[in-house]
Amino acid sequence: MNKRLTLAVLLVVGCFCSVCVQAQTNDLNKEVAQPDRKVYSDVHVVFMHLQNRHTFDVGVGSRVGYDFTKSISFETEFNLFPENKIWHGGKKEQGFLRVKVGKRFDRVGFFAKAGPGFMIQAKGAFRTLPDQFGCSGDPNSYCFEFSKTTSFTGDLGGVFEVYPSKRTFIRFDAGNTILTDSGYHKNFQTSSGFGVRF
């Protein structure tokens, strides 16, 4: 009786182990057969401090990129900063084309980024006018007339990525956004967000 019971237990355990090994083999085969996910996209929150302007803007944005290799990527980015009440306000829009170069490991990645872009400021420039429109009620004071500006920009910085899974990532950026036509070359910008690979 004991021999039969032992034999039955060993038979069940053997079948169970065989099923487990077969399942793991199938998972590995699927993993090997799965193509590399080269296209990625994210959504992020972005912060920007404009040099010599007492403002710290908060916005939202998104990126779309393509991995040529695990070390080299090309990506585009668009950011929108809603109206800021500090300084003279006005919304801001950014767009970038950049190259990202670095090293991607199993769980983390470290990269440098650089590329050109543009920034549109709804109130990027202004001129003073006599108080002929009654903006303050004082004829000896002045009013401001704002105009929209579009500046070419340069983006230079670093990227740190964390990979919770093969399809998802958490990204942190920090760097310098250069406004070429204003002389402002130290505009600190940082962002953090969540993305997916396709």
LUMZAVO-303898 format. One line per field, with one value per residue (C-alpha): z, y, x; residue number from 1; chain. Coordinates in Angstrom, 1 decimal. Each point is the difference from the previous one (the first is absolute). Layout:
BEGIN
z: [Z; ...];
y: [Y; ...];
x: [X; ...];
tornu: [NUM; ...];
vovo: [A; ...];
This chain:
BEGIN
z: [0.0; 1.0; -3.2; -2.1; 1.7; -0.3; -3.7; -0.6; 1.8; -2.0; -3.2; 0.8; 1.0; -3.2; -2.2; 1.8; -0.5; -3.6; -0.5; 1.8; -2.2; -3.1; 1.0; 0.7; -3.4; -1.7; 1.8; -1.0; -3.6; -0.1; 1.5; -2.5; -2.9; 1.2; -2.1; 1.6; 0.8; -1.7; 0.0; 3.3; 1.3; 3.4; 1.7; 2.6; 2.2; -0.8; 1.9; -1.5; 1.5; -2.4; 0.6; 1.2; 0.1; 3.4; -1.1; 0.6; -2.5; 0.3; -3.0; -1.6; -3.0; -2.0; -1.9; -2.8; -0.8; -1.9; 1.2; -2.8; 2.5; 3.8; 0.1; -2.6; -0.4; -1.9; 1.5; -0.2; 2.9; 0.5; 3.2; 0.9; 2.9; 0.9; 0.8; 2.8; 2.1; 1.1; -2.1; -2.9; -0.5; -3.2; -1.0; -1.5; -2.4; -0.8; -2.6; -0.2; -2.4; 1.7; 0.2; 3.2; 0.5; 2.9; 1.6; 0.8; 2.5; 1.1; 2.6; -0.5; -2.8; 0.0; -3.1; -1.2; -2.3; -2.4; -2.9; -1.4; 0.5; 0.3; 2.7; -0.6; 2.7; -0.1; 1.8; -1.0; -0.7; 1.1; -0.5; 2.1; -1.1; 1.5; 2.2; -2.8; 0.4; 3.7; 1.3; 3.3; -0.1; 0.5; -3.1; 1.2; 0.2; -2.9; -1.4; -1.5; -3.3; -0.3; -3.1; -0.8; -0.7; -1.5; 1.1; -1.3; 2.9; 0.8; 2.5; 1.9; 3.0; 1.5; 0.4; 2.6; -0.7; 2.2; -1.6; 2.2; -2.9; -3.6; -1.3; 2.5; 1.3; 2.4; -1.3; 1.6; -2.1; 1.1; -2.2; -1.5; -2.6; -2.0; -1.5; -2.9; -0.8; 3.5; 1.5; 2.7; 0.1; 3.5; 0.0; 2.3; -1.0; 1.5; -0.5; 1.3; -1.5; -0.9; -3.4; -2.0; -2.7; -3.1];
y: [0.0; 2.4; -0.9; 0.8; 3.2; 1.1; -1.0; 2.0; 3.1; -0.2; -0.4; 3.1; 2.0; -1.1; 1.1; 3.3; 0.7; -1.0; 2.5; 2.8; -0.6; 0.0; 3.3; 1.6; -1.1; 1.4; 3.3; 0.2; -0.8; 2.7; 2.4; -0.8; 0.2; 3.3; 2.9; 2.9; 2.9; 2.9; 2.7; 1.7; 2.9; 1.7; 2.7; 2.2; 3.0; 2.7; 2.9; 2.9; 2.9; 2.8; 1.9; 3.6; -0.3; -0.6; -2.9; -3.7; -1.6; -3.3; -1.8; -3.4; -1.7; -3.2; -1.7; -2.5; -1.8; -2.8; -2.2; -0.6; -2.1; -0.4; 2.9; 2.5; 1.4; 2.8; 1.8; 2.9; 1.9; 2.5; 2.0; 2.5; 2.4; 1.7; 3.7; 1.0; 3.0; 0.7; 2.7; 0.8; -3.4; -1.5; -3.7; -1.7; -2.9; -2.0; -2.6; -1.9; -2.5; -1.7; -2.9; -2.1; -2.0; -2.1; -3.5; -2.0; -2.8; -2.5; 2.3; 3.5; 2.2; 3.0; 2.3; 3.4; 2.0; 2.9; 1.6; 3.1; 1.3; 3.0; 1.9; 2.2; 2.5; 1.7; 3.0; -0.3; 3.7; 3.3; 3.7; 2.9; 2.4; 3.3; -0.5; 1.1; -3.0; 0.6; -3.2; 1.7; 3.3; 1.9; 2.0; -0.1; -3.8; -2.5; -3.0; -3.2; -1.5; -3.7; -2.0; -3.6; -1.3; -3.2; -0.9; -2.7; -2.1; -2.5; -2.8; -1.6; -2.3; -3.4; -2.8; -2.7; -2.8; -2.7; -3.1; -1.6; -2.4; -0.6; 2.2; 2.8; 2.6; 2.9; 2.9; 2.9; 2.8; 3.0; 2.5; 3.4; 1.6; 2.7; 2.8; 1.1; 3.4; 1.3; -0.5; -2.3; -3.0; -1.3; -1.1; -3.0; -2.5; -3.3; -2.6; -3.3; -2.4; -3.4; -1.7; -3.2; -1.9; -1.3];
x: [0.0; 2.8; 1.9; -3.0; -0.7; 3.7; -0.1; -3.2; 1.5; 3.2; -2.0; -2.1; 3.1; 1.7; -2.9; -0.2; 3.7; -0.3; -2.9; 2.0; 3.1; -2.2; -1.7; 3.3; 1.4; -3.0; 0.4; 3.7; -0.9; -2.6; 2.5; 2.6; -2.5; -1.3; 1.4; 1.8; -2.3; 1.7; -2.7; -0.8; -2.2; -0.6; -1.8; 1.7; 0.0; 2.6; 1.5; 1.9; 1.8; 0.8; 3.2; -0.3; -3.8; -1.5; -2.1; -0.2; -2.4; -1.8; -1.3; -0.9; 1.4; 0.5; 2.8; 0.1; 3.3; 1.6; 2.9; 2.5; 2.0; -0.1; 2.5; -1.3; -3.5; -1.6; -3.0; -2.4; -1.5; -2.8; -0.6; -2.8; 0.3; -3.3; -0.1; 2.3; -1.0; 3.6; 1.9; -2.2; -1.8; -0.9; -0.1; 3.1; 0.4; 3.1; 1.0; 3.2; 1.7; 2.9; 2.4; 0.3; 3.2; 1.0; -0.3; -3.1; 0.2; -2.6; -1.6; 1.5; 1.5; 2.3; 0.0; 1.2; -2.4; 0.5; -1.9; -1.6; -3.6; -2.2; -1.9; -3.0; -0.9; -3.4; 1.5; 3.7; 0.6; -1.6; 0.3; -1.1; -2.7; -1.2; -3.1; -2.3; -2.3; -0.7; 1.6; 0.9; -1.8; 3.2; 1.1; 3.6; 0.2; 0.5; -1.7; 1.5; -0.8; 1.0; 0.8; 0.6; 3.5; 1.4; 3.6; 2.3; 1.2; 2.6; -0.5; 3.0; -0.3; -0.2; -2.6; -0.6; -2.4; -1.5; -1.6; -2.7; -0.7; 1.0; -2.8; 0.0; 2.5; 0.3; 2.1; 1.7; 1.6; 2.1; 1.9; 0.4; -2.3; 1.8; -2.0; 2.3; -1.5; -0.3; 3.4; -1.5; 2.2; -0.7; -3.6; -0.3; -2.6; -1.0; -2.8; -1.2; -2.6; -1.2; 0.3; -0.8; 1.9; -1.9];
tornu: [1; 2; 3; 4; 5; 6; 7; 8; 9; 10; 11; 12; 13; 14; 15; 16; 17; 18; 19; 20; 21; 22; 23; 24; 25; 26; 27; 28; 29; 30; 31; 32; 33; 34; 35; 36; 37; 38; 39; 40; 41; 42; 43; 44; 45; 46; 47; 48; 49; 50; 51; 52; 53; 54; 55; 56; 57; 58; 59; 60; 61; 62; 63; 64; 65; 66; 67; 68; 69; 70; 71; 72; 73; 74; 75; 76; 77; 78; 79; 80; 81; 82; 83; 84; 85; 86; 87; 88; 89; 90; 91; 92; 93; 94; 95; 96; 97; 98; 99; 100; 101; 102; 103; 104; 105; 106; 107; 108; 109; 110; 111; 112; 113; 114; 115; 116; 117; 118; 119; 120; 121; 122; 123; 124; 125; 126; 127; 128; 129; 130; 131; 132; 133; 134; 135; 136; 137; 138; 139; 140; 141; 142; 143; 144; 145; 146; 147; 148; 149; 150; 151; 152; 153; 154; 155; 156; 157; 158; 159; 160; 161; 162; 163; 164; 165; 166; 167; 168; 169; 170; 171; 172; 173; 174; 175; 176; 177; 178; 179; 180; 181; 182; 183; 184; 185; 186; 187; 188; 189; 190; 191; 192; 193; 194; 195; 196; 197; 198];
vovo: [A; A; A; A; A; A; A; A; A; A; A; A; A; A; A; A; A; A; A; A; A; A; A; A; A; A; A; A; A; A; A; A; A; A; A; A; A; A; A; A; A; A; A; A; A; A; A; A; A; A; A; A; A; A; A; A; A; A; A; A; A; A; A; A; A; A; A; A; A; A; A; A; A; A; A; A; A; A; A; A; A; A; A; A; A; A; A; A; A; A; A; A; A; A; A; A; A; A; A; A; A; A; A; A; A; A; A; A; A; A; A; A; A; A; A; A; A; A; A; A; A; A; A; A; A; A; A; A; A; A; A; A; A; A; A; A; A; A; A; A; A; A; A; A; A; A; A; A; A; A; A; A; A; A; A; A; A; A; A; A; A; A; A; A; A; A; A; A; A; A; A; A; A; A; A; A; A; A; A; A; A; A; A; A; A; A; A; A; A; A; A; A; A; A; A; A; A; A];
